[in-house]
Amino acid sequence: MSYVLPYLIAAFHKRYPEVAVTTIDGNTADIVAAPASVDVALVEGPTGHDLSLGITVTA
């Protein structure tokens, strides 16, 4: 996914230039620990528990 994501973000930004897009990277535990600061998360490992929004992620 990391090789495709830059192209998808560029296409999105071209279509919606008024929307700010910020990316960060980290391991699954870091991303799951900060759900209030992300709108979309792509993780490759199991989250280990239910997410705060009530969504259970299974492998």
C-alpha positions as CSV (number, residue, x, y, z in Angstrom):
1,M,0.0,0.0,0.0
2,S,2.9,2.4,0.7
3,Y,3.8,2.5,-3.0
4,V,0.2,3.4,-4.0
5,L,-0.8,5.8,-1.2
6,P,1.2,8.8,-2.4
7,Y,-0.5,8.7,-5.8
8,L,-3.9,8.4,-4.2
9,I,-3.2,11.3,-1.9
10,A,-2.0,13.4,-4.8
11,A,-5.1,12.7,-6.9
12,F,-7.3,13.5,-3.9
13,H,-5.5,16.7,-3.3
14,K,-5.8,17.7,-6.9
15,R,-9.5,17.1,-6.8
16,Y,-10.0,18.7,-3.4
17,P,-7.3,21.3,-2.9
18,E,-9.1,23.0,0.0
19,V,-8.8,19.8,2.2
20,A,-5.6,19.5,4.2
21,V,-4.0,16.1,4.1
22,T,-1.5,15.2,6.7
23,T,0.2,11.8,7.1
24,I,2.0,10.2,9.9
25,D,3.6,6.8,10.4
26,G,3.9,4.6,13.4
27,N,3.3,1.1,14.5
28,T,-0.2,-0.3,15.1
29,A,-0.1,0.3,18.8
30,D,0.8,4.0,18.3
31,I,-2.0,4.5,15.9
32,V,-4.7,2.7,17.9
33,A,-3.6,4.7,21.0
34,A,-4.4,8.0,19.4
35,P,-7.8,7.6,17.7
36,A,-8.9,11.2,18.4
37,S,-6.2,12.6,16.2
38,V,-6.8,10.5,13.1
39,D,-9.6,10.3,10.6
40,V,-8.3,7.3,8.7
41,A,-5.8,4.7,9.8
42,L,-4.1,2.0,7.7
43,V,-2.5,-0.7,9.9
44,E,-1.0,-3.9,9.0
45,G,-1.1,-5.7,12.4
46,P,-3.9,-6.7,14.6
47,T,-5.1,-4.0,17.0
48,G,-5.3,-6.4,19.9
49,H,-8.6,-4.9,21.2
50,D,-11.9,-3.2,20.3
51,L,-11.4,0.4,19.0
52,S,-13.0,3.3,20.8
53,L,-15.7,3.7,18.2
54,G,-17.0,0.2,18.9
55,I,-15.4,-1.3,15.7
56,T,-13.8,-4.6,16.2
57,V,-10.9,-5.3,13.9
58,T,-10.1,-8.9,13.2
59,A,-7.3,-10.4,11.1
